[in-house]
Amino acid sequence: MTRRSAPPPAPLPQRDGVDAVRVRLPWEGDWGSVREYLVERLSGAGPGVVAGMFEAGLVVGADGRAVAPETDFVPGMYVWFHRELPYEVPVPFPIDVVYRDEHLVVADKPHFLATTPRGSHVVQSALARLRRELDLPALGAAHRLDRLTAGLVLFTVRPGERGAYQRLFGERRVRKEYEAVAPYDPGLALPRTVRSRILKERGVLAAREIPGEPNAVTEVVLAEHRADGLGRYRLLPTTGQTHQLRVHMTALGVPILGDPLYPAIAPPVPPGDFRRPLQLLARALEFTDPVTGVEHRLRSGRVLGAWAEPEEWAAGR
C-alpha cells in the first residue's frame, strides 16, 4: 500500500446516517502497537476508552475483522470504528426536499440544523438525517450552510460526481440569493456592493474585517420596509467567506435579527432553545448542472418569522 493509494471501502455500515471514523496510521513513528498509537491519538476520549474499544472488538481493519489489542503498528494501515456519541437534542423541524433526481438532492434546511456532522452536531445534521430519511447512505454535501442559517443546500447522490458540483461553488458558478430581516435605516443608501477583507480564525467564534485586499463581496438590496422599523433585505454574495453576510450587515449598521455573534457575542443559547432563530435564509440557487446540463432555478419555501409574524417571533413563540 503506497502513501497515495485510495483508501479501501469502509468495512462498517453507517450508524444513524453517520460514517464510521477512518484512521490511517502514520508512515513514521515508533509506536509498538495499533492500540498504543490510538490511545495517544485519541487521548481526549478519556482514560480507558480506547483500550475498552479494543477489548470489545470495536476497532476493525479493512477486512472488517476486529483488530487485536496487541496488533503490531503497521505504517499506512487503515482502521475504522464508530464514535460513541453524546445525546443531541433533536432539532424539531422538518427538512423539505425541493428537488431530487438521480444526481442531486436539494434540501430546504431549517434553522439550528448543521449541514454536515461536525463538533457536537453529528446525528442532528442535515446530511445524517437525509441519509436516513431518503435511504441514501452515499449522499454527500456539495457545500455548507451555517447551522443557524436556513435554506437551500445541495447534496450529491453519487460520490464520483461530488467533485463536479463542489467545483460549481468553488468557481463561483452558482448564483446565490439570501433573504434577511434587519433594522431599517432610512439614512443607509441602498442598493450597494460591500467589499471587505474578512478573517475567520480557528477557535474564534466571530469573524472580523481587517485591512487588505477584499476577499468578500456582497450586494445588499432593500426589498421593502415597514413602519415598525424593520427591513427585508436581498443579499447577493459573489464570494463565500465564513459569516460574510452577517459581518457585512453589521458593518452597515443593520445587524441581522437573532444573531448571537454580531455585533456583540451574546451568552450561548442553551441546547433545545429554538426561539428567535437568526433571520437569514438561503432563498435561491441558480446553476447549470455540470453533469446533465439542466438549468436549475430553485427557491426555498420558508418564511422568516420576524417578518411574517414579528410579535410572535419577538416573544419567542
Secondary structure as UniProt FT lines:
FT   TURN            3..4
FT   TURN            16..17
FT   STRAND          21..24
FT   HELIX           34..41
FT   HELIX           43..45
FT   TURN            47..48
FT   HELIX           49..55
FT   TURN            56..57
FT   TURN            62..63
FT   TURN            69..70
FT   TURN            75..76
FT   STRAND          78..81
FT   STRAND          96..100
FT   STRAND          104..109
FT   TURN            111..112
FT   TURN            119..120
FT   HELIX           126..134
FT   TURN            137..138
FT   STRAND          140..141
FT   TURN            147..148
FT   STRAND          150..156
FT   HELIX           159..161
FT   HELIX           162..170
FT   TURN            171..172
FT   STRAND          175..183
FT   TURN            186..187
FT   STRAND          192..199
FT   TURN            202..203
FT   STRAND          208..210
FT   STRAND          216..225
FT   TURN            227..228
FT   STRAND          230..237
FT   TURN            242..243
FT   HELIX           244..251
FT   TURN            252..253
FT   TURN            257..258
FT   TURN            271..272
FT   STRAND          280..288
FT   TURN            290..292
FT   STRAND          295..299
FT   HELIX           305..308
FT   HELIX           310..315
//
